Amino acid sequence: MTISQRVAELPWPDLHTALDAQGFAQTPAVLTAGECRELHRLYEDGSFRSTVAMARHRFGEGEYRYFDHPLPPAVTQLREAFYPPLAEAANRWADRLGETTRYPERLADYLTTCHRAGQTRPTPLMLRYRAGDWNALHQDIYGEVAFPFQIVTVLDRPGIDFQGGEFVLLEQRPRAQSRAQVISLRRGAFLIFTTRQRPVQGSRGYYRAAMRHGVSTLTEGERTTLGVIFHDAA
């Protein structure tokens, strides 16, 4: 079964329910152990347009690399397969927030919108953390056009190849204390989460709750992750 077929067979009704309720959802395993190892090797052997040392920019500690065109086939398949069901969720959220933005059914059409806005650089990336590394809370916004969701998976074995390094989501609601979610990623399974904000039901309808994400301190070993962002960068 191809990666695209596996994504299509995910329990999307349950995932949509979780996204609406909390702004994130974790899938069952999509990638095999062998596919995780192949993607892992790309950190040294792949084609990247830039490498960022987090400490230099006060983003945390560790390093990440943005893929260049053409994207690796597995990354392209993941990006194209996850986009349509997430575009459905994005349109539902836009309706709830009273936004006029509409997301097309196909990734290619959405990327055309990005390119017309001057956003042409690919954004899928790989991140590598070693003991003591961490990632500050942030949002992955690279221009005026930004898709409401992104996905991430860990390519190493939690508890075996590394310790710590949990994924952290922070939700900020108006006139309320912030709420943190700490999520242990599973190898080959994808965490879907909101890029910037989510609609929350209030007494007067839906309002926007801003969300940021990061990674807690890695205590042992090495952690390599694959992140797939659907909008391109300026």
Secondary structure, DSSP 4 states (H G I P E B T S, - for coil): --HHHHHHTS-HHHHHHHHHHHSEEEEEE-S-HHHHHHHHHHHHHS-EEEEEEGGGGTSEESEEEEEPSSPPHHHHHHHHHHHHHHHHHHHHHHHHTT------SSHHHHHHHHHHTT--B---EEEEEETT-EEEEE----SS---SEEEEEE-S-BTTTEEE--EEEEEE-TTS--EEEEE---BTEEEEEESSEEEEEETTEEEEEEEEEEEPPEEEEEEEEEEEESS-B-
